[in-house]
Amino acid sequence: MSLLKRKEKETAEANGSGEAEAVAKPSKGERMGQAKDLAVHHGTHKSIDVAGWVDSRVNATGIFTAMMSRHVPKGTNWFYTLGSATMFIFAMQAITGVFLSMYYTPSATQAYASITHMTNEVFMGEFVRGLHKWGASLMIILIFLHMARTFFFGAYKYPRELNWVIGVVLLILTTVMGLTGYLLPFDQRSFWATIVANNITASGPIVGPYLADFLRAGPDFSATTLSRFYALHMMVIPGLIGALIGAHLFFVVKLGTTAPPWVRAGRPKGSRPEEEVTAGVAREDFDEVPVNGAVAAAASAAEPPVKEAEVDQEDAQAAEAEEVEAKESEETEAAVEPEEPAEEATAEEGSVEEPAADETAPEEPPADPADASDDSDPSGEGEVSS
């Protein structure tokens, strides 16, 4: 069913009368415009923008914006271009290496002859080989400088530790790349230098001898050693370096770039003011001891926000410290106060309260004179009054 008939049927059903109203047919120009729009929409028009066609399917604009138009902190300088320069040199090494491999023969009898032919007879062969040779040395220098900048600027700290580990692995792979490529001309200098390097590798603990046997492809140097170095130099190590560079760039875009150490990062908009809390000191009894400010952050989140001007944290801490010192000094004085002499304490214990002045002792009956004389003269020979 054509589009026109379908539209007439829908109109008849909407009216309920079963009779279709006359629908104006689109003109030839309108039909051509609709066909053009449909062709552009499905990407079949010959003049469609290729970049827009690709962007609508892979979102290349978003990827480009994240990679090239990301935020860069203040204070960045030329030191921050060392990583990009290293990546550029790696790309140049890959391109020149592809051209050199077109003329190189990884054979113990033909390797040196192919290098001589490439340098002397191939058009711009000496220039391409020179770029590859000096680019290898420049790449090692740049990656060392890049890692030194990362270390001294503190860019290896949280949350970028994994990116630092990836950078260390890239440094190791770059040096191995230089070692494997040094043997490929297979002249006297490269041959004996590689033997020395392989002997140094064999002196390593535990895995050293096994690694040296793997690089030699056997117990001694031979034609197989050259093929092994060529395969590692052309395929294995460049593939690992490319994959790790991709992961490295992903983390750089995700985590951002660190500001230089001499530039203090500003506080983001809308963030709460930071509160300085002395680690290991609780403010109140039964409070959890703050270690890294987490407890203080939780307490400040529970309480209503207080303006910075109303609270002077330094004065409050000083007053609290003085109060604690005063309490400690009072407790110390009370504990070390000298005791009274023992004699005074004994006198106080042995003293008896004297009766008051208004109190009178009970009167005793008068003594009998006879009893008194008897008591005074026990022999009974006393004087008798007449």
C-alpha positions in Angstrom: 0.0 0.0 0.0 1.4 3.4 -1.0 1.8 6.2 1.4 -1.0 8.2 -0.2 -3.6 5.4 0.1 -2.6 4.7 3.6 -3.1 8.3 4.5 -6.5 8.3 2.9 -7.5 5.2 4.8 -6.4 6.8 8.2 -8.4 9.9 7.4 -11.6 7.9 6.6 -11.3 6.0 9.9 -10.8 9.2 11.8 -14.0 10.7 10.3 -16.0 7.6 11.1 -18.1 7.9 7.9 -16.0 5.5 6.0 -15.6 8.0 3.2 -12.2 9.3 2.6 -11.7 13.0 2.2 -9.6 14.2 -0.7 -6.0 14.5 0.2 -3.9 17.0 -1.6 -1.1 15.2 -3.5 2.4 16.6 -2.9 3.9 18.4 -5.9 6.9 17.1 -7.7 9.2 19.6 -6.0 8.0 18.5 -2.6 8.6 14.8 -3.5 12.1 15.6 -4.7 12.9 17.4 -1.5 11.6 14.6 0.7 13.7 12.1 -1.3 16.8 14.3 -0.9 16.3 14.6 2.8 15.8 10.8 3.0 19.0 10.2 1.0 21.0 12.6 3.2 19.6 10.9 6.3 20.7 7.4 5.3 24.0 8.6 3.9 23.4 7.7 0.3 23.7 11.1 -1.2 27.0 11.6 -3.1 27.7 15.1 -1.6 27.3 14.1 2.1 30.0 15.2 4.5 32.3 12.1 5.2 33.4 13.6 8.6 29.8 14.0 9.7 28.9 10.5 8.5 31.7 9.0 10.6 31.0 11.3 13.6 27.3 10.2 13.7 28.4 6.6 14.1 31.5 6.7 16.3 31.0 10.0 18.2 34.5 11.2 17.1 33.7 14.7 18.2 33.3 13.6 21.8 36.5 11.6 21.7 38.4 14.6 20.2 37.0 17.0 22.8 38.0 14.7 25.7 41.5 14.3 24.3 42.4 17.7 22.9 40.0 20.2 24.6 40.2 19.0 28.2 40.8 21.3 31.1 44.5 22.1 31.9 45.4 23.5 35.3 47.1 26.9 35.7 50.9 27.1 35.7 51.5 24.4 33.1 54.6 25.0 31.0 56.9 23.3 28.5 57.7 20.5 31.0 54.2 19.1 30.4 55.0 18.5 26.7 57.7 15.8 27.3 55.1 13.0 27.3 53.6 14.2 24.0 57.1 14.6 22.5 57.9 11.0 23.5 54.8 9.7 21.9 55.6 11.6 18.7 59.0 10.1 18.6 57.5 6.6 19.0 55.2 7.3 16.1 58.1 8.4 14.0 60.1 5.3 15.0 57.1 3.1 13.9 56.8 4.8 10.5 60.5 4.8 9.7 60.8 1.2 11.0 58.1 0.1 8.5 60.1 1.6 5.6 63.4 0.1 6.8 61.8 -3.4 7.1 60.9 -3.3 3.4 64.7 -3.5 2.5 66.1 -5.3 5.5 66.8 -9.1 5.5 67.0 -10.7 8.9 69.7 -13.2 8.0 73.1 -13.7 9.5 74.7 -13.6 6.0 72.7 -10.9 4.4 71.7 -8.5 7.2 74.8 -6.3 6.9 74.6 -6.2 3.1 71.0 -5.2 3.2 71.8 -2.3 5.6 74.6 -1.2 3.3 72.4 -1.3 0.2 69.7 0.6 2.1 72.1 3.3 3.2 74.0 3.8 -0.1 71.6 2.9 -2.9 68.0 3.4 -1.8 66.5 6.8 -2.4 66.5 8.7 0.9 67.5 5.5 2.6 70.3 7.1 4.6 67.9 9.9 5.8 65.3 7.4 6.9 67.8 5.2 8.7 69.3 8.3 10.4 65.9 9.3 11.6 65.3 5.8 13.0 68.8 5.6 14.6 68.9 9.0 16.3 65.2 8.8 17.1 65.8 5.7 19.3 68.3 7.7 21.4 66.1 10.7 21.6 63.1 8.6 22.7 65.1 7.1 25.6 66.2 10.6 26.7 62.7 12.1 26.5 61.0 9.2 28.4 63.6 9.7 31.2 63.0 13.4 31.3 59.2 12.8 31.3 59.4 10.4 34.3 61.7 12.8 36.1 59.1 15.6 35.7 56.4 13.3 36.9 58.4 12.4 40.0 59.5 15.9 41.0 56.0 17.4 40.4 54.4 14.7 42.5 52.2 13.4 39.7 52.7 9.8 40.8 50.6 10.2 43.9 47.0 9.2 44.5 45.0 8.7 42.3 47.6 8.3 39.6 49.7 5.4 41.0 48.6 3.0 38.3 49.6 5.5 35.6 53.0 5.7 37.2 53.4 1.9 37.1 52.4 1.9 33.4 55.1 4.6 32.8 57.8 2.5 34.5 56.9 -0.5 32.3 57.0 1.7 29.2 60.5 2.9 30.2 61.7 -0.8 30.5 60.1 -1.7 27.1 61.8 1.3 25.5 65.2 0.2 26.7 64.5 -3.4 25.5 63.5 -1.9 22.2 66.8 -0.2 21.8 68.7 -3.3 22.8 66.9 -5.6 20.3 67.3 -3.0 17.5 71.0 -2.5 18.1 71.8 -6.1 16.9 70.0 -5.8 13.6 72.9 -4.4 11.5 74.8 -7.5 12.7 78.3 -5.9 12.4 81.2 -6.4 14.8 80.2 -3.6 17.2 76.6 -4.6 17.5 77.5 -8.3 17.8 79.9 -8.0 20.7 77.9 -5.3 22.4 74.8 -7.6 22.4 76.9 -10.5 23.8 78.0 -8.3 26.7 74.4 -7.2 27.4 73.2 -10.7 27.3 75.9 -11.8 29.7 74.8 -9.0 32.1 71.2 -10.3 31.8 72.3 -13.8 32.6 73.9 -12.6 35.9 70.5 -11.6 37.2 69.0 -13.5 40.2 66.7 -16.5 39.6 65.2 -15.5 36.2 68.5 -14.1 34.7 69.8 -17.3 33.1 66.4 -18.2 31.7 65.9 -14.7 30.2 69.3 -14.8 28.6 68.6 -18.2 27.0 65.3 -16.8 25.7 67.0 -13.8 24.1 69.7 -16.0 22.6 67.2 -18.6 21.4 69.6 -21.2 22.6 72.8 -21.7 24.5 74.9 -19.7 22.0 74.6 -16.8 19.6 73.5 -17.9 16.1 71.3 -17.0 13.2 68.3 -17.8 15.3 69.3 -15.1 17.8 69.1 -12.5 15.0 65.6 -13.7 14.0 64.5 -13.7 17.6 65.7 -10.1 18.1 64.1 -9.0 14.8 60.7 -10.5 15.8 60.8 -8.8 19.3 61.9 -5.5 17.8 59.3 -5.4 15.0 56.2 -6.9 16.5 56.1 -7.9 20.1 57.6 -4.8 21.8 55.9 -2.2 19.6 52.5 -3.8 20.2 53.0 -3.8 23.9 54.2 -0.2 23.8 51.2 0.9 21.7 48.7 -0.8 24.1 50.3 0.7 27.2 50.4 4.2 25.6 46.6 3.9 25.0 46.0 2.9 28.6 48.3 5.7 29.7 46.4 8.3 27.7 43.1 7.0 29.0 44.1 7.6 32.6 45.5 11.0 31.8 42.2 12.0 30.3 40.2 10.4 33.1 42.2 11.6 36.0 43.4 15.0 34.6 46.7 16.7 34.8 48.3 17.7 38.1 49.1 21.3 38.7 52.8 22.3 39.3 53.9 22.2 43.0 54.3 26.0 43.1 50.6 26.5 42.1 48.0 25.9 44.8 44.8 24.4 43.4 41.7 26.5 44.0 38.6 25.1 45.8 35.9 24.0 43.5 32.7 26.0 43.3 30.0 25.2 45.8 32.4 23.2 48.0 32.2 23.4 51.8 35.0 25.2 53.7 37.6 22.8 55.0 38.0 22.4 58.8 41.4 21.8 60.3 41.2 19.1 63.0 44.2 18.1 65.1 44.7 14.4 64.5 44.3 12.1 67.5 42.5 14.6 69.8 38.8 14.2 70.6 36.8 17.3 71.3 34.2 15.8 73.7 34.0 12.8 75.9 33.0 9.6 74.1 33.8 11.2 70.7 35.5 9.2 68.1 39.2 10.2 67.7 39.6 11.9 64.3 42.5 10.5 62.2 42.3 12.1 58.8 39.4 14.6 59.2 36.7 12.0 58.3 35.0 12.3 61.7 35.1 16.1 61.6 33.5 16.0 58.1 30.7 13.8 59.4 30.1 16.0 62.4 30.0 19.1 60.3 27.6 17.5 57.9 25.2 16.7 60.7 25.4 20.2 62.2 24.0 23.3 60.4 26.7 25.2 58.5 28.3 28.0 60.4 29.8 31.1 58.8 33.6 31.3 58.8 33.5 34.9 60.2 31.5 33.8 63.3 33.9 31.1 64.4 37.6 31.5 64.8 39.1 28.1 65.0 42.5 29.1 66.2 41.1 31.0 69.2 38.7 28.1 70.1 41.6 25.6 70.0 43.8 27.9 72.1 41.0 28.4 74.7 40.4 24.7 74.8 44.1 24.0 75.3 44.3 26.5 78.1 41.3 25.0 79.9 42.8 21.5 79.6 46.1 22.7 81.0 44.4 24.5 83.9 42.5 21.3 84.8 45.6 19.2 84.6 47.5 21.7 86.9 44.7 21.6 89.5 44.7 17.8 89.5 48.5 17.8 89.8 48.5 20.2 92.8 45.8 18.2 94.6 47.8 15.0 94.1 51.1 16.4 95.3 49.8 18.6 98.3 52.0 17.9 101.4 50.4 16.1 104.4 50.3 17.6 108.0 52.9 16.4 110.6 52.1 13.1 112.3 52.4 14.7 115.8 49.5 17.1 115.2 47.4 14.3 113.8 48.1 12.2 117.0 47.3 15.1 119.3 44.0 15.7 117.5 43.1 12.0 117.8 44.0 11.9 121.6 42.4 15.1 122.6 39.2 15.0 124.6 36.6 17.6 124.5 36.4 19.7 127.8 33.0 20.3 129.3 31.5 23.6 128.8 31.7 26.4 131.5 28.0 26.3 132.3 27.9 22.6 132.9 28.4 21.6 136.7 29.7 18.3 137.9 27.3 16.3 140.1 27.8 16.9 143.9 29.2 14.0 145.9 27.9 13.3 149.5 30.2 14.6 152.3 32.6 12.0 153.6 32.1 10.5 157.1 34.8 11.8 159.6 35.2 8.3 160.9 35.7 6.9 157.6 38.1 9.7 156.8 40.2 9.1 160.0 40.2 5.4 159.3 41.4 6.0 155.9 44.0 8.4 156.9 45.4 6.3 159.8 45.5 2.7 158.8 47.0 1.6 162.2 44.0 2.9 164.2 46.1 4.9 166.6 44.8 8.3 165.9 44.0 11.2 168.3 40.6 11.3 170.0 39.1 14.6 170.7 37.7 15.1 174.2 
